[in-house]
Amino acid sequence: MLERGFEFAPGYRLQEFLGRGQFGQVWRASAPGGTAAAVKFIDLTEGSGQKEYAGVKRVKQIRHANLMPITAIWLLDKEGKVIEEPPDEATETIDVSSPGAHHSGMVVMPQVEPAWLVVAMLLGGNSLLHRLRDCTNQGMPGIPPKELLSYMGEAAKGLDFLNQPQHDLGGGPVAIQHCDVKPANIVMIGTSAVVCDFGLARILSRNQITATSASGTPAYMAPEAIDGKPSCSSDQYSLAVTYYHLRTGSLPLKEGSLFEVLDAHRAGRLDFSGVGDAEQAVLKKATDLDWQNRFASNEDFVDALREAIRGGQTRSTSAAGTTPAADHSRLTGPLETIGTTQGQNDTNESPLATIDTGFAAPRPDEVETVALSGQADDVVGSEGRVKGSWLKLKYVVPGSIACVLMLGLLMIPPSDGKKDQNGTDHEQADSEEIDGGGKQATKSAEQLLALAINQFDANEVDAAQMFAKAKDLNPSVGDITSRVLGQHSGAVERLLQTQDGSGLVTIGYDKSPYLWNLNLSSEASEPTVLLPTGSELIYPDALALSGDGKRILCGSGVSPYIWTIEAERTTDTQVKLPQHEDELLAVTWHPVDKPFVATASADGKIGVVELAPATVDSPHGSVARSKLFDSLIIAKTLAFDPGGEYLIAVGDQGRVQAISWKEITTRLEDDSALNAVPVNAEGTSAVCIDFVRADEKSLVAVGSLEGSITLWELGVQTEQRDRFAAHDQSPVEAIKVAHAGGGDVIAAAGGDGKISVWPVASPENRKTFAISSVAVAAVDLSADGRWVAAGGNDGTVWLWDHQAEKVARFISGADTVDSICIDSRGRWLIAGCGDGTIRMWDLVHCKLIALTVPVLQHKPEQAIPEVGRQAALSALH
């Protein structure tokens, strides 16, 4: 049931398995409005489903700026269907874990056994644990004190709010202890820290230790919490241990067994010698075995740390060196203990505010265009402010006045201002004189459009001028409508084009990969299904095209198959490769040694198969030899570098490893294990990869969940060549590299709604453009590296000429765009959409639209307004 593409609630669809937390599975999911969520699935087969659901519902209502909220919760049955709540609060709530219960005289809902409790939260980027790893990788012992104290102060505010006796969980106001404060449960939203994952452990488990290890929660737990009797300052104890870990890079106790760790806490054997005496005194007070001797609040504890680091006398010690008892008067009252599970939470920053002119939303397939820069007076100044009167009006004039002024502008009919003494508009008259009437002018505009499209490749400048003239004659030629190539029954995840460009392979959540003919004259023909009847492609990376584009490798379940493509169709004969023992997750072809393929399965095995040459009896080839190797990671993505020297594997936990191809081939005949070289940096979780050519070497570009892109040079020991934050603390959703004549170009799509592009040789020239307030799911580059195509989770498709800094925006008509492709032959801009459709636009027409739009003063970091833009452009220019 829990698999990619599963829609467990309206608008919520699973995208990627992130890992297992203390209480169940954690998935990344798309949420309504194109946002992303971290979703936890807790197995309730042995729990009291309705009571746990009711408990989480109460915790869900707790709100504070430094506490990450729970956004939604559900109960699912065994089939994954949402169990509906009673129609109103007067209806009795049934404890469905007691099927024999009988309730007389009241309305009783049908008793459905809950199988899963589902909890959704915002998807996050870096936790403080990740930040610590970043700092240690840069040679620092830990997070710098000034930065760390800022995080600690914000976390303390959230915990103090939680610790106050003001939360009604069904039995009157109570104080709540988090009981799982640790670096992984404090995440950064922008530059602020929030405490996440509060509210589950107390409800879902009565034993805080049973599902943990010595390297997890017990390393931070107060002794009274270990004994199952947390106090009103147990979180302070954990926050102190967390601070020391983040400050020094090590825990204040020796490594050992779970029993030894717990015993060290109970006996007070914590070693804070990694900091100065004043800090030690504060930390010892915050971790006193007698909880009543700790600070009165978490904020008091952090204030004392600040004073200690400044070198002043702290409130943690008296003149005689003793530690007076803390005043816990404001923490009195009933006490609830609440722990957490592990997960990731984040939010996307919204674009700058824009004027809403009140126009109707654009219709499907409407095109909206804008230039990003142009004349000297329309560029971004050195202070980051955009020159030009329209943006000044936009940000200075109050909203209501600006709307009135804008409305007045929009009521003025477009004109070049040339009128005779009788008030005749000569621009309109000139258009009518071309062919003697409006209909003739429209026909002439259509002819100019066709001529501009046909001559674009030969003379782009002349083509653009013809297109501009056609728009003057008939503005409607600036509109463009997509055509639907075909449709899946689920969202389209991948688009793969054959080498000659005549075929397109599409993969959707419906698990049926199709091969389509792109040599279209009018309407598309039916696709070829690439799997035997009854088979499914469960994982989208379990399909790959050979380097010559003539064969397709596809994994169904545990069985990989190879098809040969003939005239945009596959043959009826397949070559079946040796099976794995578990489901295939990824497959790939070797780019140089074409008889070789590699496969990866969910049991951590990597298979290598050598294909025998075709013969009369086996015209499509057969298996010459094969072997399964043990891998240190479960690879969800496989790819060879362009030279075929390394096989790159991206693991399910975001780890990346490189395996020498020479080593693989030499060990096909023996039983020795493979040596894998780690690639991505400590503390980062890889999302996507592509390959770069630099200095006659192949580099792998790794995009991370934390928003960074790192270039690695492959070798016996991988070396980091460059690293930069492409998308600030938002996941890098996709990477594409174009091997252009002037040097490689990288494009990246981000969860922050931005696309970035830059030459590998000069990363300082990176350009970023905000296309949406929601995530950008897909990105592609033209072969020359000039044009960037992107698809957003708001259903928009963008084509950006980053050299001229001009862009065109198209409305797909679908809720989301999940994949994007620039046709290698230059004919189509293709989008795979969330509604299962494969939509195509004439690529040259799209380019002409982007190049011929009047210059609009625009700040690249600002998303273009969603409403009334087309009318505003007509009035302003």
NULUMBA-585130 format. One line per 5 residues: for each residue x, y, z of C-alpha. Coordinates in Angstrom, 2 decimals. Example, Ala and Ser with C-alpha at 12.3 -4.5 7.8 and 13.67 -1.06 7.14 Angstrom:
<rs>
12.30 -4.50 7.80  13.67 -1.06 7.14
</rs>
This chain:
<rs>
0.00 0.00 0.00  2.71 2.53 0.98  4.37 3.16 -2.35  5.14 6.03 -4.69  2.05 7.57 -6.23
-0.33 6.34 -3.51  -2.94 9.05 -2.81  -4.03 8.38 0.75  -6.15 11.53 1.07  -7.47 14.09 -1.45
-4.51 16.09 -2.75  -1.88 14.10 -0.81  0.28 11.79 -2.92  3.40 9.88 -1.81  6.55 10.84 -3.70
9.57 9.39 -1.89  10.33 7.16 1.07  12.51 9.13 3.51  13.14 6.53 6.19  11.85 4.96 9.36
11.28 6.97 12.50  10.69 5.86 16.05  7.05 5.03 15.39  6.74 4.21 11.69  7.55 5.14 8.13
8.27 8.69 6.97  7.44 9.73 3.40  7.73 12.84 1.35  4.38 13.72 -0.21  2.87 16.37 -2.43
0.13 18.31 -0.69  -2.75 20.50 -1.92  -1.61 23.73 -3.54  1.63 22.21 -4.81  3.37 22.24 -1.42
5.43 19.40 0.02  4.83 17.58 3.29  6.56 15.09 5.54  4.05 12.37 6.32  4.37 9.75 9.04
2.54 6.43 8.88  2.18 4.82 12.30  1.11 1.18 12.45  -1.92 0.84 14.74  -2.50 -2.88 14.46
-1.69 -3.26 18.16  -2.85 0.17 19.32  -6.03 1.89 20.39  -6.66 3.71 17.16  -9.44 6.12 18.05
-7.88 7.16 21.36  -4.51 7.81 19.69  -6.21 9.76 16.92  -8.09 11.88 19.44  -4.88 12.57 21.36
-2.98 13.75 18.30  -5.96 15.93 17.31  -5.65 17.78 20.61  -1.90 18.25 20.25  -2.44 19.48 16.67
-4.07 22.63 18.06  -0.92 23.77 19.91  0.57 26.79 18.09  3.79 28.73 18.66  6.28 30.41 16.34
9.05 28.08 17.50  7.02 24.86 17.44  6.51 23.10 14.11  2.77 22.44 13.75  1.02 19.28 12.68
-0.92 20.24 9.54  -3.23 17.26 9.12  -4.02 13.84 10.59  -6.05 10.86 9.38  -6.96 7.31 10.29
-6.68 4.79 7.45  -8.15 1.31 7.22  -6.24 -1.74 6.00  -6.95 -0.83 2.39  -5.53 2.66 2.84
-8.86 4.46 2.79  -9.57 7.37 5.12  -11.93 6.51 7.97  -14.40 9.36 8.04  -15.13 11.20 11.28
-18.66 11.39 12.74  -20.78 14.04 10.98  -20.87 16.36 14.01  -19.53 16.68 17.51  -22.79 15.38 19.02
-22.17 12.00 17.44  -20.45 9.62 19.79  -16.80 8.84 19.16  -16.23 5.09 19.12  -13.04 3.47 20.32
-12.64 1.22 17.29  -10.05 -0.86 19.10  -12.89 -2.36 21.15  -15.04 -4.12 18.52  -17.25 -5.70 21.16
-18.31 -2.41 22.69  -22.04 -1.71 22.59  -23.50 1.76 22.93  -27.23 2.05 23.45  -29.35 5.14 22.94
-26.78 6.98 20.80  -25.83 7.21 17.13  -23.07 4.66 16.47  -20.75 5.01 13.50  -19.82 1.82 11.62
-16.94 0.15 13.41  -13.89 0.11 11.12  -10.60 -1.19 12.42  -7.88 1.48 11.86  -4.62 0.19 10.43
-2.65 3.44 10.20  -2.47 6.79 11.93  -1.17 9.35 9.43  0.37 12.63 10.57  1.38 15.35 8.08
3.81 18.19 8.74  5.67 20.68 6.57  8.70 19.24 4.81  11.90 20.71 6.20  15.50 21.18 5.20
18.40 21.38 7.62  18.16 20.29 11.22  20.76 21.50 13.72  22.38 18.08 13.37  22.93 18.81 9.68
24.22 22.27 10.54  26.70 20.72 12.99  28.01 18.40 10.28  28.43 21.35 7.91  30.51 23.15 10.52
32.70 20.15 11.36  33.29 19.55 7.63  34.66 23.11 7.48  37.14 22.33 10.26  35.21 23.91 13.13
34.63 21.98 16.37  30.92 22.77 16.28  28.41 25.49 15.51  29.89 28.92 16.38  28.63 30.12 19.80
26.89 33.28 18.59  24.94 31.38 15.92  24.19 28.47 18.25  22.87 30.68 21.05  20.42 32.22 18.59
19.07 28.77 17.80  19.01 27.75 21.46  17.12 30.90 22.43  14.39 30.24 19.87  14.11 26.58 20.82
13.89 27.60 24.48  10.95 29.91 23.75  9.07 27.08 22.06  9.81 24.63 24.87  8.85 27.11 27.59
5.51 27.65 25.85  5.05 23.88 25.74  6.08 23.52 29.40  3.47 25.97 30.71  0.28 24.49 32.28
-2.01 25.89 29.58  -2.75 23.04 27.16  -6.05 21.20 27.32  -5.60 17.63 26.12  -9.02 16.57 27.28
-8.70 16.70 31.05  -8.05 20.35 31.79  -4.93 22.55 31.41  -1.62 20.71 31.69  2.06 21.44 31.17
3.76 19.36 28.48  7.29 18.03 28.31  8.64 17.26 24.86  10.83 14.39 26.15  12.81 14.01 22.93
14.79 17.25 22.57  17.88 16.61 20.44  19.68 18.21 17.45  17.67 16.26 14.86  14.40 17.60 16.30
15.34 21.28 15.99  15.13 22.51 12.40  15.87 25.82 10.72  13.14 27.72 8.91  14.99 30.48 7.13
17.34 31.69 9.88  15.07 30.72 12.78  14.95 27.49 14.77  11.77 25.58 15.51  11.22 22.48 17.61
9.56 19.77 15.58  7.83 16.44 16.12  6.31 17.20 19.51  3.11 15.47 20.42  3.41 11.85 19.33
5.54 9.73 21.66  3.47 10.14 24.81  0.33 9.23 22.90  1.80 6.42 20.83  4.13 4.76 23.33
4.19 4.50 27.11  7.89 3.60 27.11  10.16 6.31 25.80  13.19 4.03 25.40  11.92 0.85 23.81
12.37 2.00 20.20  15.69 3.84 20.61  19.39 3.09 20.73  22.36 4.48 22.58  23.11 6.86 19.72
19.56 8.21 19.67  17.16 9.55 22.24  18.76 8.09 25.46  21.90 10.12 24.83  19.91 13.28 25.63
17.36 12.09 28.19  17.04 13.36 31.74  17.43 10.64 34.40  13.90 11.12 35.73  12.52 10.75 32.18
14.48 7.53 31.78  12.72 6.25 34.89  9.36 7.18 33.36  8.75 10.15 35.70  9.66 13.30 33.75
9.76 16.58 35.62  8.91 20.11 34.56  12.59 20.66 33.67  13.35 17.41 31.82  13.44 19.26 28.50
15.99 21.68 29.94  18.30 18.76 30.73  18.00 17.52 27.14  18.49 21.03 25.76  21.72 21.35 27.75
23.08 18.08 26.36  21.98 19.18 22.90  23.80 22.50 23.31  27.04 20.80 24.35  26.86 18.38 21.42
26.30 21.20 18.92  28.93 23.43 20.55  31.74 20.85 20.68  30.78 18.16 18.18  30.70 15.44 20.84
28.33 14.20 23.53  29.18 14.72 27.22  29.37 10.95 27.85  31.47 8.07 26.66  30.36 5.72 23.95
29.01 2.46 25.23  26.07 0.14 25.39  22.54 1.36 25.94  22.79 0.34 29.60  26.05 2.26 30.07
24.56 5.41 28.51  21.47 5.27 30.71  23.59 4.57 33.79  25.80 7.60 33.05  22.72 9.84 33.07
21.35 8.35 36.27  24.72 8.69 38.05  25.37 12.24 36.78  28.58 11.28 34.96  28.40 13.94 32.24
31.68 15.43 31.04  31.46 19.08 29.93  35.21 19.66 29.82  35.09 20.70 26.17  33.96 24.23 27.14
35.20 26.84 29.60  34.57 26.84 33.35  31.74 29.38 33.19  29.86 27.38 30.55  30.50 24.17 32.48
28.88 25.67 35.56  25.76 26.58 33.59  25.52 23.16 31.96  26.02 21.35 35.28  23.20 23.34 36.82
20.88 22.62 33.87  21.64 18.89 34.19  21.52 18.63 37.98  20.24 15.22 39.10  17.74 17.02 41.31
15.39 18.61 38.79  14.40 21.30 41.34  17.95 22.70 41.25  17.84 23.49 37.55  16.96 26.85 36.00
13.45 28.20 36.35  12.95 28.09 32.57  14.74 27.18 29.39  15.14 30.84 28.48  16.85 31.47 31.83
19.24 28.62 30.98  20.11 30.15 27.59  20.50 33.62 29.14  22.99 32.15 31.57  24.94 30.62 28.70
25.13 34.01 27.00  26.52 35.60 30.15  29.02 32.78 30.56  30.33 33.16 27.01  30.58 36.94 27.46
32.80 36.20 30.43  30.55 37.79 33.06  29.30 36.30 36.30  26.39 34.00 35.44  23.28 33.37 37.43
24.22 29.71 37.59  26.55 30.17 40.55  26.50 32.14 43.78  29.44 33.93 45.28  30.28 30.85 47.31
30.14 28.63 44.25  26.92 26.91 45.24  23.86 26.47 43.05  20.71 27.84 44.69  17.42 26.03 44.07
15.49 27.29 41.06  12.07 28.87 41.35  9.65 26.57 39.54  6.54 28.40 40.68  5.51 29.28 37.14
5.85 25.67 36.03  3.46 24.19 38.53  0.33 22.33 37.53  -0.54 19.00 35.94  2.25 17.57 33.82
1.99 15.69 30.53  5.01 14.09 28.83  5.19 14.31 25.08  7.96 12.95 22.87  8.54 12.97 19.16
9.45 11.01 16.12  12.11 11.88 13.62  11.17 13.79 10.48  11.83 16.83 8.42  9.88 20.03 8.27
10.19 23.25 6.31  8.33 26.05 4.63  8.85 27.97 1.45  9.35 31.73 1.52  6.63 33.57 -0.37
7.61 35.88 -3.24  7.42 39.65 -2.85  3.88 41.01 -2.74  2.38 42.09 -6.04  -0.61 44.22 -6.99
-3.81 42.26 -7.53  -5.64 44.17 -10.25  -8.79 42.12 -9.76  -8.85 40.53 -13.22  -10.17 37.05 -13.82
-7.71 34.16 -13.60  -6.08 33.25 -16.95  -7.77 30.55 -18.96  -6.05 27.16 -19.62  -3.30 27.27 -22.26
-3.06 31.06 -21.92  0.46 32.35 -22.44  1.91 35.07 -20.27  5.27 36.55 -21.09  7.78 38.94 -19.62
11.36 40.00 -20.23  13.73 39.90 -17.29  16.01 42.68 -18.39  16.61 44.86 -21.39  17.66 48.46 -21.81
20.15 50.13 -19.56  17.48 51.89 -17.51  15.62 48.66 -16.81  18.17 46.67 -14.87  18.74 45.82 -11.25
20.88 48.40 -9.54  23.93 47.76 -7.37  21.84 47.89 -4.24  19.45 45.25 -5.55  16.68 47.75 -6.33
15.06 47.78 -9.73  15.20 51.05 -11.62  12.11 52.26 -13.41  8.93 54.07 -12.57  6.47 51.13 -12.65
8.11 49.11 -9.88  8.61 52.25 -7.84  4.89 52.90 -8.10  4.23 49.27 -7.23  6.11 49.28 -3.96
5.53 52.88 -2.84  1.89 53.60 -3.64  -0.57 52.08 -1.15  -2.38 49.04 -2.48  -5.83 50.60 -2.90
-4.49 53.67 -4.74  -2.21 51.52 -6.90  -5.14 49.33 -7.93  -7.15 52.42 -8.94  -4.22 53.79 -10.95
-3.63 50.42 -12.57  -7.31 50.09 -13.45  -7.20 53.49 -15.08  -4.22 52.50 -17.17  -5.89 49.28 -18.24
-8.96 51.19 -19.47  -6.84 53.13 -21.99  -6.92 51.32 -25.36  -3.46 50.41 -26.74  -2.27 52.92 -29.33
0.93 54.39 -30.66  -0.54 57.82 -29.93  -0.71 58.82 -33.62  -4.16 60.33 -34.31  -5.23 62.85 -36.86
-7.40 65.87 -36.27  -10.49 63.67 -36.52  -9.22 61.33 -33.81  -8.44 58.42 -36.13  -6.00 55.83 -34.75
-3.43 55.42 -37.54  -2.02 52.19 -36.14  -5.38 50.51 -36.64  -5.83 52.12 -40.04  -2.39 50.95 -41.17
-3.26 47.38 -40.21  -6.48 47.49 -42.24  -4.74 48.89 -45.30  -2.39 45.93 -45.65  -4.91 43.67 -47.31
-7.97 45.89 -47.40  -9.82 44.56 -44.35  -9.67 42.89 -40.98  -10.00 39.35 -42.33  -7.23 39.88 -44.83
-5.01 41.27 -42.08  -5.63 38.24 -39.88  -4.67 35.92 -42.73  -1.52 37.93 -43.34  -0.61 37.66 -39.64
-0.99 33.89 -39.78  1.25 33.74 -42.83  3.89 35.83 -41.07  3.68 33.54 -38.05  4.27 30.46 -40.19
7.14 32.18 -41.99  8.73 33.25 -38.69  8.58 29.71 -37.32  10.06 28.23 -40.51  12.95 30.74 -40.66
13.77 30.81 -36.94  16.73 28.42 -37.09  18.22 30.15 -40.14  17.81 33.75 -38.96  16.47 34.25 -35.46
16.53 38.06 -35.63  14.49 38.26 -38.84  12.07 35.61 -37.53  11.50 37.60 -34.35  10.81 40.76 -36.37
8.28 38.92 -38.52  6.59 37.51 -35.46  6.41 40.97 -33.87  4.81 42.33 -37.03  2.34 39.43 -37.06
1.34 40.30 -33.49  0.84 43.93 -34.45  -1.56 42.82 -37.15  -3.34 40.28 -34.99  -2.42 40.02 -31.29
-3.94 36.54 -31.08  -0.95 35.04 -32.90  0.89 35.59 -29.63  -1.32 32.96 -28.04  -0.42 29.30 -28.17
-2.39 26.20 -27.33  -0.93 22.89 -26.25  -1.85 19.59 -27.83  -2.27 16.40 -25.82  0.00 13.59 -27.01
-1.70 11.05 -24.77  -2.54 10.25 -21.20  -1.61 8.01 -18.30  -4.05 7.21 -15.53  -1.60 8.71 -13.02
0.85 11.64 -12.91  3.67 11.48 -15.49  6.98 11.19 -13.62  9.61 10.81 -16.38  10.04 11.72 -20.06
12.81 9.94 -22.01  13.44 10.75 -25.67  15.02 8.28 -28.08  18.36 9.26 -29.59  16.92 10.20 -32.99
14.13 12.17 -31.32  11.37 10.24 -33.03  10.15 8.41 -29.94  9.22 9.40 -26.40  9.09 7.02 -23.43
6.82 8.16 -20.60  6.46 6.74 -17.10  3.54 7.47 -14.81  2.22 6.60 -11.40  -0.06 4.10 -13.14
3.08 1.87 -13.47  2.67 1.39 -17.21  5.56 2.81 -19.30  4.61 3.81 -22.87  6.53 4.49 -26.08
5.02 7.28 -28.23  5.68 8.31 -31.82  6.78 11.95 -32.07  6.71 11.99 -35.88  3.26 13.53 -35.71
1.27 14.91 -38.60  -2.05 15.60 -36.91  -3.24 13.49 -34.01  -1.10 11.13 -31.93  -1.37 7.40 -32.42
-1.79 4.88 -29.64  1.38 4.15 -27.63  3.27 0.89 -27.33  3.10 -0.65 -23.84  6.59 -1.58 -22.66
5.71 -4.38 -20.22  4.23 -7.85 -20.59  0.55 -8.13 -19.74  0.01 -8.14 -15.99  3.44 -6.60 -15.21
4.05 -3.24 -13.54  6.88 -0.73 -13.38  6.77 0.03 -9.66  9.76 2.38 -9.54  10.28 5.00 -12.30
14.09 4.65 -12.31  13.71 0.97 -13.24  13.64 1.98 -16.91  16.45 3.24 -19.15  17.25 3.77 -22.84
20.48 2.45 -24.34  23.07 4.94 -25.57  22.17 4.33 -29.21  18.48 4.81 -28.36  17.53 1.50 -29.97
16.87 -0.62 -26.87  14.89 -0.21 -23.69  15.83 -1.80 -20.35  12.87 -2.14 -17.99  12.49 -3.78 -14.58
9.15 -5.32 -13.61  9.08 -6.66 -10.08  12.23 -8.80 -9.80  12.63 -9.35 -13.57  14.51 -7.04 -15.97
13.63 -7.13 -19.70  15.18 -5.62 -22.83  13.17 -4.50 -25.88  14.50 -3.47 -29.27  12.98 -0.35 -30.85
12.20 -0.60 -34.56  10.45 2.27 -36.35  9.26 3.84 -33.07  7.82 0.51 -32.01  9.19 -2.30 -29.89
9.55 -5.85 -31.14  7.44 -8.63 -29.73  10.56 -10.49 -28.60  12.15 -9.50 -25.32  15.41 -10.58 -23.72
14.73 -11.60 -20.13  17.67 -11.04 -17.79  18.48 -12.95 -14.57  16.08 -12.18 -11.75  16.80 -10.46 -8.45
15.44 -11.78 -5.18  13.74 -8.47 -4.38  12.04 -5.67 -6.32  14.08 -3.77 -8.88  14.54 -0.10 -7.96
16.83 1.16 -10.75  18.49 0.09 -14.01  21.01 1.67 -16.38  23.07 1.00 -19.55  26.82 1.32 -19.79
27.55 4.26 -22.15  30.70 2.74 -23.70  30.61 -1.03 -23.14  27.16 -1.27 -24.69  26.68 -5.01 -24.03
26.62 -4.26 -20.26  23.71 -3.20 -18.06  23.45 -2.66 -14.29  20.46 -3.21 -12.03  19.72 -2.49 -8.34
17.15 -4.10 -6.03  15.54 -3.40 -2.68  17.68 -6.03 -0.90  20.83 -3.98 -1.51  22.09 -6.02 -4.46
23.62 -4.56 -7.62  23.44 -6.79 -10.66  25.77 -6.58 -13.69  24.83 -8.35 -16.92  26.89 -8.77 -20.09
24.80 -9.35 -23.22  25.96 -11.77 -25.91  26.00 -10.62 -29.56  22.94 -11.26 -31.68  22.83 -14.49 -33.64
20.44 -16.11 -36.08  18.82 -18.04 -33.24  18.86 -15.02 -30.87  18.46 -11.95 -33.11  17.98 -9.65 -30.12
20.87 -11.02 -28.09  21.10 -13.16 -24.97  22.88 -13.20 -21.61  26.59 -13.99 -21.71  27.34 -13.68 -17.99
25.96 -11.96 -14.94  26.61 -11.48 -11.23  24.93 -9.97 -8.18  27.14 -7.85 -5.90  26.41 -6.78 -2.32
26.06 -3.02 -1.97  26.51 -0.89 1.13  23.39 1.08 0.23  19.98 0.33 -1.25  20.31 2.15 -4.56
17.18 3.89 -5.81  19.05 5.50 -8.74  21.89 4.13 -10.90  23.91 6.04 -13.49  27.26 5.73 -15.25
29.43 8.80 -15.76  29.71 9.75 -19.47  33.07 8.00 -19.80  31.75 4.84 -18.20  34.53 4.72 -15.60
32.26 4.77 -12.53  28.85 3.45 -11.61  27.11 5.98 -9.35  24.46 4.77 -6.90  22.11 7.09 -4.98
20.82 5.39 -1.84  17.42 5.49 -0.17  18.87 7.51 2.72  20.40 10.12 0.41  23.88 8.63 0.37
25.86 8.54 -2.90  28.57 6.02 -3.76  30.87 5.52 -6.75  32.07 2.06 -7.83  34.93 1.64 -10.30
33.75 -0.04 -13.53  37.18 -1.62 -13.97  36.83 -3.21 -10.54  33.34 -4.49 -11.41  34.47 -6.18 -14.63
37.52 -7.79 -13.03  35.37 -9.26 -10.27  32.68 -10.78 -12.44  34.51 -14.11 -12.19  35.38 -14.15 -8.47
33.59 -13.80 -5.14  35.33 -10.71 -3.81  33.27 -7.76 -2.65  33.15 -4.37 -4.32  34.81 -1.31 -2.85
32.49 1.70 -2.95  33.72 5.29 -2.53  31.37 7.74 -0.75  30.57 10.84 -2.80  28.22 13.31 -1.11
29.23 15.45 1.84  28.51 14.44 5.42  25.21 15.88 6.58  23.63 16.13 3.14  20.95 13.90 1.63
21.15 13.53 -2.15  18.00 14.00 -4.20  19.30 14.07 -7.79  22.52 13.84 -9.81  23.90 14.63 -13.25
27.37 14.73 -14.79  29.64 17.62 -15.72  32.72 17.75 -17.94  35.54 19.92 -16.61  39.30 19.81 -17.26
38.80 16.68 -19.39  37.34 14.91 -16.37  33.84 13.77 -15.44  32.39 15.37 -12.33  29.18 14.30 -10.65
26.83 17.09 -9.58  24.82 16.15 -6.48  21.70 18.10 -5.52  20.70 17.72 -1.89  17.61 17.86 0.25
19.27 20.72 2.13  19.47 22.95 -0.96  23.14 22.64 -1.90  24.75 21.42 -5.11  28.19 19.85 -4.88
30.59 18.95 -7.71  32.73 15.89 -7.03  35.74 14.66 -9.00  35.68 10.88 -9.13  38.79 8.86 -8.30
40.28 6.52 -5.75  39.27 9.17 -3.25  36.57 11.53 -4.43  37.45 15.21 -4.17  35.01 18.04 -3.73
35.55 20.61 -6.46  32.85 23.13 -5.65  29.82 23.56 -3.43  27.20 26.27 -3.27  23.71 26.86 -1.95
21.55 26.74 -5.07  18.27 26.93 -3.16  18.40 28.25 0.37  17.40 25.39 2.70  14.93 24.04 0.13
15.39 20.72 -1.69  17.05 20.67 -5.09  14.24 18.91 -6.95  16.04 18.33 -10.26  19.36 18.94 -12.02
20.11 19.08 -15.75  23.50 19.60 -17.42  23.94 20.70 -21.04  27.28 19.91 -22.64  27.34 23.09 -24.72
30.14 24.11 -27.05  31.21 26.99 -24.84  31.34 24.82 -21.73  28.91 22.89 -19.59  25.87 24.64 -18.16
23.94 23.50 -15.07  20.26 24.17 -14.39  18.58 23.34 -11.09  14.98 23.38 -9.90  14.23 24.07 -6.26
11.59 23.47 -3.65  11.65 27.24 -3.06  9.94 27.89 -6.40  13.12 29.04 -8.16  15.20 27.88 -11.09
18.92 28.58 -11.24  21.37 28.33 -14.13  25.11 28.94 -14.39  28.20 28.01 -16.45  30.38 25.43 -14.72
33.47 27.48 -15.59  32.11 30.58 -13.86  29.64 29.67 -11.07  29.77 33.27 -9.84  27.62 34.12 -12.87
24.70 32.09 -11.58  21.27 33.51 -12.40  18.17 32.71 -10.38  14.58 33.29 -11.32  11.56 32.80 -9.04
8.77 31.26 -11.11  6.40 30.17 -8.36  5.61 30.27 -4.66  5.55 26.46 -4.69  8.14 23.88 -5.68
9.58 23.57 -9.17  9.36 19.84 -9.89  11.29 19.50 -13.16  13.91 21.24 -15.29  15.52 20.69 -18.70
18.09 22.49 -20.87  18.38 22.91 -24.60  21.45 21.30 -26.18  23.20 24.68 -26.50  22.54 25.47 -22.82
20.66 28.66 -23.66  17.03 27.75 -22.98  15.77 26.48 -19.64  12.42 24.70 -19.40  10.79 24.21 -16.01
7.55 22.84 -14.64  5.97 23.97 -11.39  3.74 22.34 -8.83  1.21 25.05 -9.68  0.69 23.64 -13.19
2.81 26.25 -15.00  5.40 25.64 -17.72  8.21 28.14 -18.26  10.72 28.69 -21.07  13.60 30.97 -20.06
16.29 32.41 -22.31  18.76 33.05 -19.51  21.26 34.73 -21.84  18.85 37.42 -22.99  17.02 37.16 -19.65
13.58 36.78 -21.21  10.95 34.25 -20.27  7.55 32.94 -21.36  4.98 31.33 -19.08  2.34 28.81 -20.21
-0.63 27.41 -18.36  -0.83 23.62 -18.70  -4.37 23.29 -17.41  -3.24 20.59 -14.95  -2.73 21.03 -11.21
0.98 20.13 -11.38  3.75 19.62 -13.92  5.85 16.67 -12.79  8.30 16.29 -15.72  9.57 18.47 -18.57
11.46 17.90 -21.81  12.90 20.09 -24.60  12.68 18.05 -27.80  16.20 17.25 -29.03  15.09 18.03 -32.61
13.80 21.45 -31.60  10.14 20.80 -32.41  8.36 20.44 -29.09  8.27 21.62 -25.51  6.82 18.61 -23.67
5.35 18.43 -20.17  4.24 15.42 -18.14  1.39 16.59 -15.92  -0.17 15.57 -12.64  -3.47 14.71 -14.32
-1.69 12.09 -16.45  -1.67 14.11 -19.68  1.40 14.58 -21.86  1.12 18.10 -23.27  3.14 19.59 -26.13
3.74 23.13 -27.36  5.44 24.16 -30.59  8.93 24.98 -29.29  9.83 27.63 -31.88  6.52 29.41 -31.34
7.30 29.42 -27.60  10.75 30.88 -28.21  9.33 33.63 -30.42  6.84 34.54 -27.71  9.64 34.84 -25.15
11.91 36.93 -27.40  9.39 39.46 -28.70  7.65 40.60 -25.51  8.05 44.28 -24.59  10.57 44.80 -21.79
9.01 44.79 -18.35  11.10 46.00 -15.44  11.42 42.90 -13.36  13.39 41.70 -10.37  14.57 38.10 -10.92
13.99 37.10 -7.28  10.32 38.16 -7.51  7.67 35.82 -8.86  5.58 37.26 -11.69  2.04 38.17 -10.59
-0.53 35.47 -11.22  -3.49 37.73 -12.02  -4.14 40.24 -14.80  -0.61 40.26 -16.19  -1.54 40.06 -19.87
-3.87 43.05 -19.67  -1.34 44.98 -17.57  1.38 44.42 -20.18  -0.87 45.70 -22.94  -1.64 48.88 -21.00
1.87 49.58 -19.75  3.62 49.09 -23.05
</rs>
